[in-house]
Amino acid sequence: MNGPISSSQFYVGVQYGYIIIPSDVDRTIFIEQCYRWERVSILIERGAGVIHECYITRSALKEIEFPDSTEKLGSCILLLTDPQNAQPIIFGVLSKEDESQLLREGYFELSKKYHGNSVVIAGDASKGVLSLSVDGGELTQLNISVSNKNKDATINIRCRGNICLEMDGTLKINTGSESMVKGDELKIQLDATNTYLNELKSAIDAALLIINAVVPGCQIAFDNPLIGKSPGDYTNIRSIESFLD
């Protein structure tokens, strides 16, 4: 090299813009193509025009939000433009004024929102809290899957404290080596057994009255072992918090 290279040869322009949906496309198909090709359409700020099929990094593509319609703007993006080849590329995403997540030290949040539905993973190291939230959607599920070829995979949960389950529906456990008792059915059958035993005792008492007239003392011999004893009370055997289907 005979001398320093002009700094203008390394100049890269930084611009701001917004993700848009072109007016002449199907929104769903367009967005699928954006993810497949890693290119999007953007409106450059300050009247600099529109760029279609603009390259975008994978990390930025994961963060952007597409607008609901062609009349609205999506995520605010940062754009690099190299004058040497005039090939722009999106490298970052900024929060709009109404998108601020109010992040603080020791806190992170990964979230996706779609038509009022949201999926959020948030952690706060300062408080020792990790939260997973799924709100809304056609299915609204949190799925955890662990498997292997031998079908002996394991999920281990260790808690040096309490494990709390709160639900509006039912708790379902589909498989296992030991069956679980159904509280409602157990109470029905135990109540039926108590009724049978009470009626059986009444029948025996009636028979003993007759026998006792011939063999005195039979009634006393039968009643003494039962003094202070009564059938079980199963009123509270049914759980009001946990249920099996």
C-alpha angles and dihedrals in degrees: 000000000000096000146346118305115244112259089227089073089065097041114130119186120221119208138172127231147150135246111250140182113230114239097234101055139080105255097220095047092044094053092047089054091049091057092043097049098029091231131116143181118251141183112223115224123248095031097296092140139241128305121200125199091016113175117246131188118246093243091053092045089058091055104045126100120211118223120251093239144004090265094061135068126237129203122341109245139192116231130199120203123191110205091205095068102008090228110144122203132187112231105166147025126221127201116247118228093268094044100064111133093198092232118193136189113297092014131109134176133192113189143164125192129191126175093332095318121112142191114195136180111186134172133188112193092184091063099027095241129143117183132189117190132181113182123180130339136127093282104015100198138153106210126195116182127184121171145149138180093267093052091229100111117144137210111205122197119183122184126173091204137022131336112209126193120191120179143153093211134044135296110236125194109181106186142023145127094263126046119233123233119247106228098208094049092045091054091049093052095044091049089050090051091051091050091050093049093048092050091045091053091049090053091048091048090053091050092047091055088062094042092045089061088061099032109030116212098035092110092051093048090053097044100046097072089051098052110126093008129111139168117281122273109229098175094116099038092098114088116228094197108041126050139178127207 
